[in-house]
Amino acid sequence: MSRMRLFSGAIPLVVLLGVAGCVPMDSPNGAVSSGILGERRSPESAIEDNMLAMKLRSYYMRSDKISASNINVSVYQGAVLLTGTAASQSEIDNAINIAKNTRGVVKVHSELKVQHATFTELTKDAWYTNEVKIRLLADERVRGLDIHVETTKAVVYLTGTAQSVAERDRAVEVARQVGGVRQVVSYIEIDARSQPITVGAEPKKEKGPAVAPVRMGGAGDATKPPEVTKPGNAPNSAPAASSSGKPGASVDGGF
C-alpha cells in the first residue's frame, strides 16, 4: 500500500487559506479566530517552503535508494521534518543526506524509523492528522494555520511557530486530547516577535527549545478513530479522514 497521503486534496486548501487569509478578523470578545487568521510567515515564505517540499519529494521519487511513498516531508521556514517509515537505516540516511544538501534547507529533523505501516494504520493516521488539525484551527489559544501536522503509527508530529511557550504547550495539549494518539512530538519553535493571537496583547519574551523536540503521551483510547476495512472488503462509505527522485551528480539542480 502506498504511503502517499490518502487524502492530500485538503492540503492545497489549507495553503490557500494561509496565503489568502492575511487579514485578521476579530470575534465579538476581541479574540482572533485562528481558523480564519493568516499564517505568521509571509506568503512569500509559505510559497518557498511549499516549493522546497515539492523539490525534496521529487528527489526522493527519482532515487532508487528511497521509497518516496513512505516518507512525509514538512517544511516550515526552511526547516525540514521527515516522518514516516523506511525499509532500512540506509534508506533513512540517504533521505537525510539529500535533504541536507538541498539548497534552501536551513536544518533537517528526522523522525523516520525502520518499520512497516499497514493499510489500517495509514488510514487511522490520516484520521488523526485531520482531527488534530481541525481542533487546532478551532482553538482560540492557538493559531492553527501556523501548526503543521503529520502522523505515523499514531504518533503525531507538530511543526511550525508559536508566539509563546504557552501557545506551543496548548497546541501539544490539543493534539494529546485526540483519542488513540499514542504520543505527540513537537518541533514548534517560539517566535516572540510574531503577532499575538489576541488583538492588542503584547508578545511575551519567552524562549523555547529551538531544536530539541518535546515528546508527550497521547490520550490513548479515550475516543477512537473510525474502524477501517482493508481494500477489497471496504464498504461503500469510506472512514472520515483528511489532511492534512533520483538526484543527479548534484542534489540541487540549480533551483
Secondary structure, 3 states (H helix, E strand, C coil): CCCCCCCCCHHHHHHHHHHHCCCCCECCCCEECHHHCCCCCCHHHHHHHHHHHHHHHHHHHHCCCCCHHHEEEEEECCEEEEEEEECCHHHHHHHHHHHHCCCCCCEEEECCEECCCCHHHHHHHHHHHHHHHHHHHHCCCCCHHHEEEEEECCEEEEEEEECCHHHHHHHHHHHHCCCCCCEEEEEEEECCCCCCCECCCCCCCCCCCCCCCEEEECCCCCCCCCCCCCCCCCCCCCCCCCCCCCCCCCCCCCC
